[in-house]
Amino acid sequence: MAEPLANRAALRDRMAGASVDVLVVGGGITGAGVALDAASRGFSVALVEQGDFASGTSSRSSKMIHGGFRYLQTGDVALVRESLRERYALQRNAAHLVTVMPFMIPLFLKGGVINPKLSRALGGALWSYQLAGAWRLGKRHRRLDHQAVSAHMSGLDMERIGAGYLFHDLRTDDARLTLAVLASAVGQGAAVLNYARCTGVSAFDRDGRTAHIAVGGENIEIRARVIVNATGVWAQNFLDIAGIASDRQLAPAKGTHLVVPRALTGNDIAVSLPTSDRRTISVVNEGPFAYIGSTESTDPDDINQPSITQSDVDYILSGVNRHLKRPIAPSDVTGGWAGFRPLISGGKSARSSDLSRKHSISVEAEGVVTVTGGKLTTYREMAEGTVNAICGILNRRVACRTRDLKLHGFGPGASHLSDGQRLDKRYGTKAAAITQIVTMSPPLGHSVTPLGDTLLAEVVWGLQAEMAASLADALLRRTRIALYDGRAVLANAEQIGLIVGRGVGWSPSQIALETEQLKSTLRHELGVLAHDLPTVVPCQS
Ligand SMILES: Cc1cc2nc3c(=O)[nH]c(=O)nc-3n(C[C@H](O)[C@H](O)[C@H](O)COP(=O)(O)OP(=O)(O)OC[C@H]3O[C@@H](n4cnc5c(N)ncnc54)[C@H](O)[C@@H]3O)c2cc1C
């Protein structure tokens, strides 16, 4: 069966001049979820994304599918319950894309002893988490002694740590989850297109609006009965484009993660550590890497071009180094990413951690619905609410079908590669296709960088079957190697471009063009990390 996202030209042709029930603007997880929900209820659906799919916030998260244990501190039990319900839905419907993530919270000593009140409070909160729905994972939290904490993170300076707690959440690859939801939407009849920017929307007339879409130097029109504004931190920009007045208050909050070789942190599970400004940062194990983050600031920055700054690096390294036996140096950092949370502003607090993680769905004007805020974890529920609102507008009641709808690639994966399990967890039933690429062309079985485990064949698959429009798309969002090991990818861009380009049949001039574009994109994404590049051993060709 043809891959849903393999034929971009056909999807583009279906869109030009189309008339649909629902046009979704924004190809992050929120828009993808709405497209899938609406298409599965039988509505005709088109989705347009101005850049690559998930190129906004949905490839820049902490990648946790979580109930939000820390929201219990703010008493937001309803949000925790909702998130845990959705975590369970992903456990059922996307088992090929999520992994159990054991999470450790160390208990620190004060005057040589653990504060018993604090320990009891944490234990009690974990019971509340369990009862709010975490039990559905079939794993109980437990207390760890000093030795067990040290065994789970050998790099920790244990002098100030007495014991710890262990509980469980899930994690995913955010961009690949978004892609799987989009592929599922296409499987249900939707048309989706990246590099298609909505530049204008007509006033409502008769039975809908006309959206103007810029695609590769051309302009197409799509007529829609309802337009869904799922543009994340760009929600207000979209309303401006559409000429709709709104009193919406979004407060984009920047969050940055850094990646280091896991050998430096020595953690085999995710670990939460306190910072000196009374926040926490997480150190998450991911194959040969550990990612650490995030920062959280409302400093004005360009939401169109998130980039890693020196103050991001200083904040994260000082936050983690105060807990490590051997401090991590800036030159140890292999990669990272920065993004903006689409938080909804509610009050006067200056701390973005106090802003709401809840979502909002509102009918802005005739034929336009905005869905903003929320989390990766709760995308399905946000979509259900949005499409319920659309049902009301179109006066066509159809029950939601996504609660038990399996996502694209669900099923037992098959791969004979030594890292078959990793491929199964990223590609599900499609893992065999990667193996096949390697069988046909053995050099593509090498990893993209010496430290990473991403194969060159995965990059080729992203370009051939997953609508990656460039080498940069395939390295940043179909695989994640340009984030995790970004400095090595940048240092070795020419050779990676050459091998992948040959694999997909590019001409020498296209290889040169793609490589230059990759380098310039990565220089921006990595920000200060791109200043000094390591010398890397080239991948074999
Ligand atoms: C640092 C950080 C950590 C996070 N960690 C977690 C976590 O661990 N777990 C969790 O559940 N959530 C987490 N989140 C939250 C989660 O990532 C976001 O809530 C979610 O990704 C938002 O998705 P979205 O689709 O609404 O926005 P986006 O992904 O930004 O999608 C909006 C899209 O609209 C497109 N667009 C804008 N204007 C137009 C236009 N005119 N035409 C066409 N397209 C347009 C943009 O290009 C963009 O791709 C985190 C967020 C951040 C920043």
The ligand as an SDF file (V2000), in Angstrom:
LIG
                    3D

 53 58  0  0  0  0  0  0  0  0999 V2000
   10.2530   23.7430   25.7620 C   0  0  0  0  0  0  0  0  0  0  0  0
    8.9190   23.0600   25.6350 C   0  0  0  0  0  0  0  0  0  0  0  0
    8.7100   21.8330   26.2520 C   0  0  0  0  0  0  0  0  0  0  0  0
    7.4720   21.2000   26.1370 C   0  0  0  0  0  0  0  0  0  0  0  0
    7.3390   19.9570   26.6630 N   0  0  0  0  0  0  0  0  0  0  0  0
    6.1770   19.2940   26.5450 C   0  0  0  0  0  0  0  0  0  0  0  0
    6.0760   17.9650   27.0230 C   0  0  0  0  0  0  0  0  0  0  0  0
    7.0540   17.3700   27.4850 O   0  0  0  0  0  0  0  0  0  0  0  0
    4.8740   17.3490   26.9190 N   0  0  0  0  0  0  0  0  0  0  0  0
    3.7820   17.9670   26.3790 C   0  0  0  0  0  0  0  0  0  0  0  0
    2.7240   17.3460   26.3680 O   0  0  0  0  0  0  0  0  0  0  0  0
    3.8580   19.2130   25.8680 N   0  0  0  0  0  0  0  0  0  0  0  0
    5.0310   19.8920   25.9230 C   0  0  0  0  0  0  0  0  0  0  0  0
    5.1620   21.1410   25.3910 N   0  0  0  0  0  0  0  0  0  0  0  0
    4.0030   21.7640   24.7580 C   0  0  0  0  0  0  0  0  0  0  0  0
    3.7830   21.2760   23.3200 C   0  0  0  0  0  0  0  0  0  0  0  0
    5.0060   21.1300   22.6430 O   0  0  0  0  0  0  0  0  0  0  0  0
    2.8980   22.2790   22.5810 C   0  0  0  0  0  0  0  0  0  0  0  0
    1.7290   22.4970   23.3340 O   0  0  0  0  0  0  0  0  0  0  0  0
    2.4800   21.7920   21.1970 C   0  0  0  0  0  0  0  0  0  0  0  0
    3.5810   21.3230   20.4580 O   0  0  0  0  0  0  0  0  0  0  0  0
    1.8050   22.9330   20.4420 C   0  0  0  0  0  0  0  0  0  0  0  0
    1.4210   22.4540   19.1910 O   0  0  0  0  0  0  0  0  0  0  0  0
    0.6360   23.3660   18.1660 P   0  0  0  0  0  0  0  0  0  0  0  0
    0.2820   22.5200   17.0170 O   0  0  0  0  0  0  0  0  0  0  0  0
   -0.4610   24.0680   18.8680 O   0  0  0  0  0  0  0  0  0  0  0  0
    1.6760   24.4880   17.7490 O   0  0  0  0  0  0  0  0  0  0  0  0
    2.8440   24.3710   16.6610 P   0  0  0  0  0  0  0  0  0  0  0  0
    3.5300   23.0840   16.7380 O   0  0  0  0  0  0  0  0  0  0  0  0
    3.6850   25.5850   16.7910 O   0  0  0  0  0  0  0  0  0  0  0  0
    2.0570   24.3930   15.2860 O   0  0  0  0  0  0  0  0  0  0  0  0
    1.5220   25.5620   14.7360 C   0  0  0  0  0  0  0  0  0  0  0  0
    1.9040   25.5680   13.2680 C   0  0  0  0  0  0  0  0  0  0  0  0
    1.1700   26.5800   12.5790 O   0  0  0  0  0  0  0  0  0  0  0  0
    1.9680   26.9790   11.4860 C   0  0  0  0  0  0  0  0  0  0  0  0
    1.4640   28.2570   10.9640 N   0  0  0  0  0  0  0  0  0  0  0  0
    1.4790   29.4610   11.5890 C   0  0  0  0  0  0  0  0  0  0  0  0
    0.9300   30.3970   10.7850 N   0  0  0  0  0  0  0  0  0  0  0  0
    0.5660   29.7750    9.6220 C   0  0  0  0  0  0  0  0  0  0  0  0
   -0.0390   30.2180    8.4010 C   0  0  0  0  0  0  0  0  0  0  0  0
   -0.3750   31.5000    8.2120 N   0  0  0  0  0  0  0  0  0  0  0  0
   -0.2590   29.2980    7.4210 N   0  0  0  0  0  0  0  0  0  0  0  0
    0.0820   27.9880    7.5980 C   0  0  0  0  0  0  0  0  0  0  0  0
    0.6630   27.5340    8.7390 N   0  0  0  0  0  0  0  0  0  0  0  0
    0.8940   28.4110    9.7360 C   0  0  0  0  0  0  0  0  0  0  0  0
    3.3660   27.0760   12.0960 C   0  0  0  0  0  0  0  0  0  0  0  0
    4.3730   27.0200   11.1250 O   0  0  0  0  0  0  0  0  0  0  0  0
    3.3740   25.8780   13.0410 C   0  0  0  0  0  0  0  0  0  0  0  0
    4.0120   24.7420   12.4780 O   0  0  0  0  0  0  0  0  0  0  0  0
    6.4010   21.8080   25.4340 C   0  0  0  0  0  0  0  0  0  0  0  0
    6.6120   23.0300   24.7920 C   0  0  0  0  0  0  0  0  0  0  0  0
    7.8700   23.6420   24.8640 C   0  0  0  0  0  0  0  0  0  0  0  0
    8.1210   24.9250   24.1360 C   0  0  0  0  0  0  0  0  0  0  0  0
  1  2  1  0
  2  3  1  0
  2 52  2  0
  3  4  2  0
  4  5  1  0
  4 50  1  0
  5  6  2  0
  6  7  1  0
  6 13  1  0
  7  8  2  0
  7  9  1  0
  9 10  1  0
 10 11  2  0
 10 12  1  0
 12 13  2  0
 13 14  1  0
 14 15  1  0
 14 50  1  0
 15 16  1  0
 16 17  1  0
 16 18  1  0
 18 19  1  0
 18 20  1  0
 20 21  1  0
 20 22  1  0
 22 23  1  0
 23 24  1  0
 24 25  2  0
 24 26  1  0
 24 27  1  0
 27 28  1  0
 28 29  2  0
 28 30  1  0
 28 31  1  0
 31 32  1  0
 32 33  1  0
 33 34  1  0
 33 48  1  0
 34 35  1  0
 35 36  1  0
 35 46  1  0
 36 37  1  0
 36 45  1  0
 37 38  2  0
 38 39  1  0
 39 40  1  0
 39 45  2  0
 40 41  1  0
 40 42  2  0
 42 43  1  0
 43 44  2  0
 44 45  1  0
 46 47  1  0
 46 48  1  0
 48 49  1  0
 50 51  2  0
 51 52  1  0
 52 53  1  0
M  END
$$$$
